[in-house]
Each structure stands twice: as structure tokens, then as C-alpha cells.
């Protein structure tokens, strides 16, 4: 099928190839990624852009003894294919298949897990120090890119690395659309010089020689360092990294496999922190459409469902903010997720009221708190899973100072094939303990827009969690202010059983109710608990008097979640009614389709039916 890939099972096979064969291998791997991703879905442009870099790394380094640590795991599709998972790659992101990200328990070649960004340098330094303590001499390489260098954690790691001076090679995969002017003949010449063993030996010898001449040692060293630093600062963008204590090399062409191999071979001989700046092109290898790397950042696959006459919650956010922006002044903030969170329509209309801070979630929240403290109303659009990083910023910078802000948490709940690094199932747990913060989840698009409107109009500190899913379109929506903490009835019956739920689980509950009524003559009351915090105590008091059994259903973790807050209310008020809680019970949900995951976690319709049958003593 392939010219070279059929002969490759692990990195040792790569080392046997000629340069021309390595280039053919690059084409094979790119074609394989294209075939699988266009069929099954997954990330597309980023892994294609990193194919040549991956081949060069595995050609030079002796993995898994040498540690290759990736940042932003979707760069690593080629890495998976070349490390004993060529056949398994066909199952990527599928239920019981391999992950779309790095996983320690999936392969010995995955030294460290990677789903979120900016982690590789800090983790790499941990590996390097562990190596040093054990008196071993293998190499550690951290590959960071795809915007991850905009995250503060990356610079914390660089700062510490520069202080400790141990061997760690940081590969900055700068995947811009074109190679900058500095990547020309002069830059290549400088790279050959600074990676040349003779140059480095001479540099070291001169450095050591000056130590033997005390009276002139310090001035000469200053001249040498100043001259080299000035030259690099003029010709390359690497002076920042040099000042942090790393040897900066590059930029080099990330698609010139032969040159990358030479550079990596030279770097291996430097027992020092090195940052290699590699330019790659995310549109290289795209074999569809117009080679737009942003447009083809990820693909849904051939079996993806297209829902007509509906809109995603993400796009509805942008549409809703655009409409509300005509009557209210607010500032919209996102962390490198303007497209992912659906804000295109908003920022095209209000460019002066929008800022993307890069992959820097903590900065996004504290920056927004600064806007808030100076009188602006900030709206922060961010994935639920990435909000985990900004917990302290919400607590310390917003809530403690009683500042308003709307936090829109996209991808809340289970997110299907992206798996455990991206499931947004923890936000209720870690945010519910923050005083003054209002937690909400809409039942549909109309309620979603009303929650946004309510928060902005009243300048509240409020978060909205909503799924990666579709909802109805209503271009003529009449915005309505909602009473804080208010719940409403989805269906009301004289039954002894009452479901308390929100978000997507409302639909599951309604479907379960229809099945129970049809097959077992069981009727239930269903409450839309759109305000997760504060709870609607007035309604709860009435419900407690009319129902014996309560069932909470949440698309999130049980421990410390919504059900726990109801249990706490029952305990405080000496309520003895039966309470059963359905949710995710102390585990990391795996990847697969949402229907498969709902069944795994007992959140599907049949599982809900079985719990209610048990509560009603129906067999």
C-alpha cells in the first residue's frame, strides 16, 4: 500500500532508511493520517505539519530510552504511527481504540500525557532532573508548539531550566503559515556554525582559557558574550531564550529532514539547555480543499451527524453576544479559542471589544478581572476543561473582590472522542465552592441566550456551562431576564418520584419518562434546575411535600456536584425523603461517541429508566 511505511513498525526501523527513503516515509505517513482522519475524524492540519519533524526526532534519538515529551498531544499522530501503533491508528479516538492524545498507559513511547497545552518543558525538566539524580545519561527532548508557548507555564519551565543548566532540548515547533525571512541562507549558515562541534569546542576552549588569565578573564568573557548575543539578537529572534540561560539555535526549516537530522545530531553533543526553533507549515500535507490550516484544524469524519435547522451552542454564543452588544457594552475575552468558542460573528462586528490572549487561561481570567475592576463588563469564553487551570483566578481575582464577569464554559459535560483530557465534567465541583459565583446550565438555546442576557444586564458574576451540541435557531429571540436561583417545571405529575436535572439530561429524562409511562404506567415530575447554584429552595420545599423519592441527574462528577448540594440541603433541613444521585462516579471517562459514554456512565435513557423502575419497585 505504502512505499516505505509498510516496512516501519518502530523507531529502530526508521534509522535504517536513507534520506530519500525518509522523505518517502513522510509522504506515506501524511497520506495515512489524511485517510484515517477524513474517515474517522480528528485533528488534521497540526499533525500533518509535524510529520517531518517527528521523523527526524525518531531518526536521531533513541526512544523510548531517550525521552520525547510532546506538548499539545494532537501534534503527535505521526509519533503514534511510528511507535508500534501503525495498525491501531485506524481506531484513533474511537471507543476502545487509541487516544487522540498522548497517554502513558497506551505506549512506552508516550513518556508523558498531553492533552492541554504548555506542559512539556516543566515535565521535561522533571525527567531531566530524575535522570541526573540516577546518574544516567540519556537525552530529554520537549516538543512545544501550536501556540503553547503563549502559556505562562511554558515560561515558568524555561526560567527554571535556565537556572539549573541541565541537558534538556526544547524544540519550538513554530507552525506558522510561511517561513520568516530569517530562515534563509544566512540563518542556515549561522545554524551550521553554532551547531558545529569545532565551533562549540573552540567556544568552550576560549571560555576556559580566559579563566587562566585572572586579570583579563572577566572583560574578555563579557566581550565574547556581548558579541555573540548581539549577533544573534540582530539576526535571529532568540535573545530572549539566551537571556533565560538556554542556547538558542534556529530558526530552521521543519520540513528539511536532512538538515534537521544534522542539527539534532549536533545538539545531542551539547550537555546544556538548548532551544531549537523549528518552522513548520500546518498547511503542508493538507490534501483537501484550499489548504486552509485553520479551516482544517480538525475534521468530523464521514459518519458525523449534520443537524439541519439547528445551531451549535458555540455559534449561538457568538450570535447572541452580537445581538446583545447592540444594547449593552461589554468586553469579550478568549484564550486562543475564538473559533472554537464560536465568536467569529461577534469579533467581526465588534473588533474593538474583543481580545484573544493566546493559550493562557489564567491570564485570560485575571486580565478580565482587571477590566471588571475598572468598570468594564467582561465575557470570558473558554472550554470547561481549560477552566480548570483558572480556578484560583476566578476565586481570588473575581469572587473575593466581588467583581462581575460572565464565564461561558463551552464543551461542558462529555465531549465524545476527545476523551478524558477534554471532558468538561469537573466545573460544577471546583466552582460550586466559590462564594458569590452563580452556576447555571440551560435546557436549550433560548434559555442559554436569556442567561447571557441576565448576566450582562445585571453585571453578575455568573458562569454558564453548555455542551458540544446543537440547539434550535431563533433569529427573532426576545431576550428575557431570569430570576436568579429559579427553577421551572418540565413536566408536573402527582407521582411520588421527582427528577432534578439540567442541560442535556433534561432531554434524557423526558425520553425516560415517556418510556416509563408507556411500558410501566409510571409518571414522574421533571424539574429544570437551570440554576445549579444557588438552588431554588422555595420550589424544593414544595417538591419535598409532594414527592417521596428524588433523583438527581448530572452530566458531571457526583462527588461535590449538584446532587451533593441537594443532599446537603436535605441534611440541613432534616428531610428524610429518599435521594438517589446519577452522575459520573469517581473515574475519568474514556473516549468514544457520546452515546457510548452516556451508557458507560449510566446517563443514557435506559439506565435512567432502570434507576426509576428500581425506585418504584417495578421489575
Residue, then its C-alpha position, 0 to 999 in steps of 0.5 A: x500500500x505504502x512505499x516505505x511505511x509498510x516496512x516501519x513498525x518502530x523507531x529502530x526501523x526508521x534509522x535504517x532508511x536513507x534520506x530519500x527513503x525518509x522523505x518517502x516515509x513522510x509522504x506515506x505517513x501524511x497520506x495515512x493520517x489524511x485517510x484515517x482522519x477524513x474517515x474517522x475524524x480528528x485533528x488534521x492540519x497540526x499533525x500533518x505539519x509535524x510529520x517531518x519533524x517527528x521523523x527526524x526526532x525518531x531518526x536521531x534519538x533513541x526512544x523510548x530510552x531517550x525521552x520525547x515529551x510532546x506538548x499539545x498531544x494532537x501534534x503527535x499522530x505521526x509519533x503514534x504511527x511510528x511507535x508500534x501503533x501503525x495498525x491501531x491508528x485506524x481506531x484513533x479516538x474511537x471507543x476502545x481504540x487509541x487516544x487522540x492524545x498522548x497517554x502513558x498507559x497506551x505506549x512506552x513511547x508516550x513518556x508523558x500525557x498531553x492533552x492541554x497545552x504548555x506542559x512539556x518543558x516543566x515535565x521535561x525538566x522533571x525527567x531531566x532532573x530524575x535522570x541526573x539524580x540516577x546518574x544516567x545519561x540519556x537525552x530529554x527532548x520537549x516538543x512545544x508548539x501550536x501556540x503553547x508557548x503563549x502559556x505562562x507555564x511554558x515560561x515558568x519551565x524555561x526560567x527554571x531550566x535556565x537556572x539549573x543548566x541541565x541537558x534538556x532540548x526544547x524544540x519550538x515547533x513554530x507552525x506558522x503559515x510561511x517561513x520568516x525571512x530569517x530562515x534563509x541562507x544566512x540563518x542556515x549558515x549561522x545554524x551550521x556554525x553554532x551547531x558545529x562541534x569545532x565551533x562549540x569546542x573552540x567556544x568552550x576552549x576560549x571560555x576556559x582559557x580566559x579563566x587562566x588569565x585572572x586579570x583579563x578573564x572577566x572583560x574578555x568573557x563579557x566581550x565574547x558574550x556581548x558579541x555573540x548575543x548581539x549577533x544573534x539578537x540582530x539576526x535571529x529572534x532568540x535573545x530572549x531564550x539566551x537571556x533565560x540561560x538556554x542556547x538558542x539555535x534556529x530558526x530552521x526549516x521543519x520540513x528539511x529532514x536532512x538538515x534537521x537530522x544534522x542539527x539534532x545530531x549536533x545538539x545531542x553533543x551539547x550537555x546544556x539547555x538548548x532551544x531549537x526553533x523549528x518552522x513548520x507549515x500546518x498547511x503542508x500535507x493538507x490534501x483537501x480543499x484550499x489548504x486552509x490550516x485553520x479551516x482544517x484544524x480538525x475534521x468530523x469524519x464521514x459518519x458525523x451527524x449534520x443537524x439541519x435547522x439547528x445551531x451549535x451552542x458555540x455559534x449561538x454564543x457568538x450570535x447572541x453576544x452580537x445581538x446583545x452588544x447592540x444594547x449593552x457594552x461589554x468586553x469579550x475575552x478568549x484564550x486562543x479559542x475564538x473559533x472554537x468558542x464560536x465568536x467569529x460573528x461577534x469579533x467581526x462586528x465588534x473588533x474593538x471589544x474583543x481580545x484573544x490572549x493566546x493559550x493562557x487561561x489564567x491570564x485570560x481570567x485575571x486580565x478580565x478581572x482587571x477590566x471588571x475592576x475598572x468598570x468594564x463588563x467582561x465575557x470570558x469564553x473558554x472550554x470547561x476543561x481549560x477552566x480548570x487551570x483558572x480556578x484560583x483566578x476566578x476565586x481570588x481575582x473575581x469572587x473575593x473582590x466581588x467583581x462581575x464577569x460572565x464565564x461561558x464554559x463551552x464543551x461542558x459535560x462529555x465531549x465524545x472522542x476527545x476523551x478524558x483530557x477534554x471532558x468538561x465534567x469537573x466545573x460544577x465541583x471546583x466552582x460550586x465552592x466559590x462564594x458569590x459565583x452563580x452556576x447555571x446550565x440551560x435546557x436549550x438555546x433560548x434559555x442559554x441566550x436569556x442567561x447571557x442576557x441576565x448576566x450582562x444586564x445585571x453585571x453578575x458574576x455568573x458562569x454558564x456551562x453548555x455542551x458540544x451540541x446543537x440547539x434550535x435557531x431563533x433569529x427573532x429571540x426576545x431576550x428575557x431576564x431570569x430570576x436568579x436561583x429559579x427553577x421551572x417545571x418540565x413536566x408536573x405529575x402527582x407521582x411520588x418520584x421527582x427528577x432534578x436535572x439540567x442541560x442535556x439530561x433534561x432531554x434524557x429524562x423526558x425520553x425516560x419518562x415517556x418510556x416509563x409511562x408507556x411500558x410501566x404506567x409510571x409518571x414522574x415530575x421533571x424539574x429544570x434546575x437551570x440554576x445549579x447554584x444557588x438552588x431554588x429552595x422555595x420550589x424544593x420545599x414544595x417538591x419535598x411535600x409532594x414527592x417521596x423519592x428524588x433523583x438527581x441527574x448530572x452530566x458531571x462528577x457526583x462527588x461535590x456536584x449538584x446532587x451533593x448540594x441537594x443532599x446537603x440541603x436535605x441534611x440541613x433541613x432534616x428531610x428524610x425523603x429518599x435521594x438517589x444521585x446519577x452522575x459520573x462516579x469517581x473515574x475519568x471517562x474514556x473516549x468514544x461517541x457520546x452515546x457510548x459514554x452516556x451508557x458507560x456512565x449510566x446517563x443514557x435513557x435506559x439506565x435512567x429508566x432502570x434507576x426509576x423502575x428500581x425506585x418504584x419497585x417495578x421489575 
